[in-house]
Each structure stands twice: as structure tokens, then as C-alpha cells.
Amino acid sequence: MIAAEKNERLTPIVHAMVTYVLRRHFARMYVRCSERINVSTPTLYLVNHSHWWDPLFVLWLNHVYLRQDAYVMLQEKARPFFPFLKEQGLFTVDPDHYQEWQAALEVGSELLSARFRSLWVLGQGEVVHQDARPVRFMPGMGSLLEKCEQVQVVPVAIYTSFTQKRPDVYLHLMDPLLPDTFVKGHRRQWIAACEKELALELDALRERVIANRLSEYELAWNGYPSLQQNWIKLREQLRQVYEWWQRRKKGRSQR
């Protein structure tokens, strides 16, 4: 359950594998990252959790855009992931197990005590449809913040949309909420405000995707061609070669 020691030597290999898998299964990735995020400040990222791909999105996003010492927390029952991700900061917890959950919160507060380090919490821990409302976070996020004196909180919206055979994915790292905005003793109200803000952003992102108003988003990459696309391309190349050969044969016969 507790975060394992990272194997930094595997990080480039894991990143290459994550990138390959994502580009194989998604058509395009769009990213919007707030310039106000200070990567040297301990950061708690609160992310809506709608796909089992989300930890891969998070690892890729951190490696390319943030380069923080990142850890990812999700619920024990939602765990169809590759075992080697544990050595890259992924750890699971069961919120229904009180002692385990309290230990996880202690680990979270310890992780957020160091500069250039981040903790990504995937929503309520288990996968919920991206349009389900209200958006919920794991219990105890308010108490986690009260244990951390200097931490910025960044809501992160992840939205996927089918415009072709494979989906596009949109990632928005919103403006951070700084420690002076946290009111001690009102943690439930504060977390509820975060949940509401993330839900509003998801709704706005959905509308921007539908209207194709994506000028503020960077196209991070295009996915690899599918097998069908490769076959169509190969078939066209073979057709061109065949037509060239036929023209050559006809030219020889007319000599």
C-alpha cells in the first residue's frame, strides 16, 4: 500500500513504454498547463478519475511538463495496472480500511513535506463516468491539507472524446490554490469548493470540445497510425507501384 522506493533508472524506459501505449490507443493528446504552477513547491493534484488510463496520463504529464518527484494514489479495488508502475510512485489504498487509510494520509503528508515533490490523488479512487456529478474526492483530503503547512493544490480535469475511431484526450492543469486560501477548521467546505470548481471546469471543457474551441490547448502528440490505416497506406503504395510497372511494360512494348 505504501509508496515504494522509486527506481529512477527505469524512469526513461517506463516513460517510453507509457508514451507508446498511449499513442497506440489514443488519436491525439491536448494539454493546457497553468503557468502559475510552481514546480518547486510541494503540490497536491486533485484529478477526476474516469478511466483506468488516468495514472498513465499522470505519469506522462509529469515527466514531460512538470518533472516533479511525483507519486500517485488510487483505490485498491481499481488496480488493473502494470506492476512496474509501483516503482514509479504509484501506490494503492483502501479508504474503507480505516487504519490503512490513516497510514496513507500520513504518507501523503510526509511526501508533501519536500520541495519539487507532488502527490496526485485520483478523485474518489475508483473509476466514475466523466460526466457523473457531483465530482467527489477521496475522504480525508481536508485533513491531509491541514497537516501540510506549505502546499499548493492544483485541480486537474481529464476529458476524453471520440471524434474518430480512437478517442482524443484533453488534460487541463488549472491555476493552483495556495496555502493562504485554506481555512483551518473548514476543511469539508474547502474540499467541497474544490469539487465544485473541478466539476465546472469539466463541463466547460466538454463545451469547448464540442464547439472545437481549443486554441488554449497545445497538441502534445498525434497517436500512431492504426493497423487499418497502415494497411490502407500500404495498399495505396502497392497500387502506385503496380501502375508504374504497367506503364513501364506498355512503354517497352511500344518500342
C-alpha positions as CSV (number, residue, x, y, z in Angstrom):
1,M,0.0,0.0,0.0
2,I,2.7,2.5,1.0
3,A,4.7,4.1,-1.8
4,A,7.7,2.0,-2.8
5,E,11.2,3.4,-3.3
6,K,11.4,4.7,-6.8
7,N,13.7,3.1,-9.3
8,E,15.0,6.1,-11.2
9,R,17.0,4.0,-13.6
10,L,13.8,2.6,-15.0
11,T,12.1,6.0,-15.4
12,P,13.2,6.7,-19.1
13,I,12.2,3.1,-20.0
14,V,8.8,3.4,-18.3
15,H,8.2,6.8,-19.9
16,A,8.9,5.4,-23.3
17,M,6.6,2.5,-22.7
18,V,3.8,4.7,-21.4
19,T,4.1,7.0,-24.4
20,Y,4.0,4.1,-26.8
21,V,0.9,2.6,-25.1
22,L,-1.0,5.9,-25.0
23,R,-0.2,6.8,-28.7
24,R,-1.3,3.3,-29.7
25,H,-4.7,3.7,-28.1
26,F,-5.5,7.5,-28.4
27,A,-5.7,9.6,-31.5
28,R,-4.4,12.9,-30.0
29,M,-3.5,14.4,-26.7
30,Y,-4.2,18.1,-25.9
31,V,-2.7,19.8,-22.8
32,R,-3.3,23.1,-21.1
33,C,-0.9,23.7,-18.2
34,S,-1.2,26.8,-16.0
35,E,1.9,28.9,-15.9
36,R,1.2,29.7,-12.3
37,I,2.2,26.2,-11.1
38,N,5.4,26.4,-9.1
39,V,7.1,23.1,-9.5
40,S,9.5,23.7,-6.6
41,T,6.5,23.9,-4.2
42,P,5.0,20.7,-2.8
43,T,1.9,20.1,-4.9
44,L,-1.3,18.2,-4.3
45,Y,-3.0,17.4,-7.6
46,L,-6.7,16.5,-7.4
47,V,-7.8,14.7,-10.5
48,N,-11.2,13.4,-11.7
49,H,-10.9,9.7,-12.3
50,S,-12.9,8.4,-15.3
51,H,-10.6,5.9,-17.0
52,W,-8.1,3.2,-15.9
53,W,-5.7,5.1,-18.2
54,D,-5.6,8.1,-15.8
55,P,-2.4,7.0,-13.9
56,L,-0.6,6.7,-17.3
57,F,-1.8,10.2,-18.3
58,V,-0.5,11.5,-15.0
59,L,2.9,9.8,-15.3
60,W,3.3,11.1,-18.8
61,L,2.2,14.6,-18.0
62,N,4.5,14.9,-15.0
63,H,7.5,13.6,-16.9
64,V,7.1,16.0,-19.9
65,Y,5.6,19.2,-18.4
66,L,6.4,19.2,-14.6
67,R,9.4,17.0,-13.8
68,Q,8.4,16.8,-10.2
69,D,9.1,13.8,-7.9
70,A,5.6,12.6,-8.4
71,Y,3.5,9.9,-6.5
72,V,0.1,8.7,-7.5
73,M,-2.6,7.5,-5.0
74,L,-5.6,5.5,-6.1
75,Q,-8.0,3.0,-4.5
76,E,-7.1,-0.7,-4.0
77,K,-10.0,-2.1,-6.0
78,A,-9.2,-0.1,-9.1
79,R,-5.9,-1.7,-10.0
80,P,-5.6,-3.1,-13.5
81,F,-2.1,-1.6,-13.9
82,F,1.3,-2.8,-14.8
83,P,3.3,-3.9,-11.7
84,F,6.4,-1.9,-12.7
85,L,4.4,1.3,-12.2
86,K,4.8,0.8,-8.4
87,E,8.4,1.6,-8.8
88,Q,7.5,4.9,-10.4
89,G,5.5,6.2,-7.5
90,L,2.1,4.5,-7.9
91,F,0.5,3.2,-4.7
92,T,-2.9,2.0,-3.8
93,V,-5.0,2.3,-0.7
94,D,-8.4,1.1,0.5
95,P,-10.3,4.0,2.1
96,D,-12.8,1.5,3.7
97,H,-9.9,0.1,5.8
98,Y,-9.6,2.8,8.5
99,Q,-6.0,2.1,9.7
100,E,-4.7,1.7,6.2
101,W,-6.3,4.9,5.1
102,Q,-4.9,6.9,8.1
103,A,-1.5,5.5,7.3
104,A,-1.9,6.6,3.7
105,L,-2.7,10.1,4.8
106,E,0.4,10.1,6.9
107,V,2.4,9.0,4.0
108,G,0.8,11.7,1.9
109,S,1.7,14.4,4.4
110,E,5.2,13.2,4.5
111,L,5.5,13.2,0.7
112,L,4.3,16.7,0.6
113,S,6.9,18.0,3.0
114,A,9.6,18.1,0.4
115,R,10.3,20.6,-2.4
116,F,9.8,19.5,-6.0
117,R,7.5,16.7,-4.9
118,S,3.9,16.1,-5.7
119,L,1.0,13.8,-4.8
120,W,-1.6,13.0,-7.4
121,V,-5.0,11.8,-5.9
122,L,-7.3,10.3,-8.5
123,G,-10.7,11.5,-7.5
124,Q,-12.8,9.2,-5.3
125,G,-10.2,6.4,-6.0
126,E,-12.3,4.3,-8.4
127,V,-13.4,4.9,-11.9
128,V,-16.6,7.0,-12.3
129,H,-18.0,8.3,-15.6
130,Q,-16.5,11.7,-16.6
131,D,-20.0,13.3,-16.8
132,A,-21.2,12.0,-13.4
133,R,-22.0,14.7,-10.9
134,P,-21.1,15.7,-8.3
135,V,-17.3,15.2,-8.6
136,R,-16.0,13.6,-5.4
137,F,-12.5,13.2,-3.9
138,M,-11.3,10.6,-1.5
139,P,-12.3,11.3,2.1
140,G,-9.6,12.9,4.2
141,M,-8.2,15.3,1.7
142,G,-9.0,18.2,4.0
143,S,-7.2,16.7,7.0
144,L,-4.2,16.0,4.6
145,L,-4.1,19.7,3.8
146,E,-4.2,20.7,7.4
147,K,-1.1,18.5,8.1
148,C,0.8,20.2,5.3
149,E,1.8,23.8,6.0
150,Q,3.2,24.8,2.6
151,V,1.4,23.1,-0.3
152,Q,-0.3,24.2,-3.5
153,V,-3.4,22.4,-4.7
154,V,-3.9,22.0,-8.4
155,P,-7.3,20.7,-9.8
156,V,-6.7,18.6,-12.9
157,A,-9.5,17.9,-15.5
158,I,-9.2,14.9,-17.7
159,Y,-11.7,14.6,-20.5
160,T,-11.9,12.2,-23.5
161,S,-13.9,12.5,-26.6
162,F,-14.5,10.4,-29.8
163,T,-14.1,12.3,-33.0
164,Q,-12.7,9.3,-34.9
165,K,-12.2,5.6,-34.2
166,R,-9.8,6.3,-31.3
167,P,-10.6,8.9,-28.6
168,D,-8.8,12.2,-28.1
169,V,-7.8,13.1,-24.5
170,Y,-7.7,16.6,-23.0
171,L,-5.7,17.5,-19.9
172,H,-6.1,20.8,-18.1
173,L,-3.9,21.6,-15.1
174,M,-5.8,24.6,-13.6
175,D,-4.4,27.5,-11.6
176,P,-3.1,26.4,-8.2
177,L,-4.8,27.2,-4.9
178,L,-2.2,28.5,-2.5
179,P,-1.9,27.8,1.3
180,D,-3.3,31.2,2.3
181,T,-6.6,30.2,0.8
182,F,-7.0,27.2,3.2
183,V,-9.1,28.0,6.3
184,K,-8.3,25.7,9.2
185,G,-11.3,24.1,10.7
186,H,-13.3,24.4,7.5
187,R,-11.8,21.6,5.5
188,R,-15.0,20.0,4.4
189,Q,-16.3,23.3,3.0
190,W,-13.0,23.9,1.2
191,I,-12.8,20.4,-0.3
192,A,-16.5,20.8,-1.4
193,A,-15.5,24.1,-3.2
194,C,-12.6,22.3,-5.0
195,E,-15.0,19.5,-6.1
196,K,-17.4,22.1,-7.4
197,E,-14.7,24.1,-9.3
198,L,-13.4,20.9,-11.0
199,A,-17.0,19.9,-12.0
200,L,-17.5,23.4,-13.6
201,E,-14.2,23.1,-15.5
202,L,-15.1,19.6,-16.8
203,D,-18.5,21.0,-18.0
204,A,-16.7,23.9,-19.6
205,L,-14.1,21.6,-21.2
206,R,-16.9,19.4,-22.7
207,E,-18.5,22.5,-24.3
208,R,-15.1,23.7,-25.7
209,V,-14.5,20.2,-27.2
210,I,-18.0,20.1,-28.8
211,A,-17.5,23.6,-30.2
212,N,-13.9,22.9,-31.2
213,R,-12.6,26.0,-29.3
214,L,-9.2,24.6,-28.3
215,S,-6.9,27.5,-29.1
216,E,-5.6,27.5,-25.5
217,Y,-4.7,23.8,-25.7
218,E,-1.4,22.5,-27.0
219,L,-1.4,19.4,-29.3
220,A,1.1,17.3,-27.3
221,W,1.2,14.4,-29.8
222,N,-0.7,12.5,-32.5
223,G,-1.3,8.9,-31.9
224,Y,0.4,6.2,-34.0
225,P,-1.5,5.0,-37.1
226,S,-3.8,2.1,-36.5
227,L,-3.3,-1.2,-38.3
228,Q,-6.2,-0.3,-40.7
229,Q,-4.5,3.0,-41.5
230,N,-1.2,1.3,-42.1
231,W,-2.9,-1.3,-44.4
232,I,-4.7,1.5,-46.4
233,K,-1.4,3.3,-46.8
234,L,0.4,0.1,-47.9
235,R,-2.3,-0.8,-50.3
236,E,-2.1,2.7,-51.9
237,Q,1.7,2.3,-52.2
238,L,1.3,-1.1,-53.9
239,R,-1.3,0.4,-56.3
240,Q,1.1,3.1,-57.3
241,V,3.9,0.6,-57.8
242,Y,1.6,-1.6,-59.9
243,E,0.5,1.3,-62.1
244,W,4.2,2.4,-62.6
245,W,5.1,-1.2,-63.6
246,Q,2.2,-1.3,-66.0
247,R,3.3,2.0,-67.6
248,R,6.8,0.7,-67.9
249,K,5.6,-2.5,-69.6
250,K,3.5,-0.6,-72.0
251,G,6.4,1.7,-72.9
252,R,8.6,-1.3,-73.6
253,S,6.0,-3.0,-75.9
254,Q,5.8,0.2,-78.0
255,R,9.5,0.4,-78.7
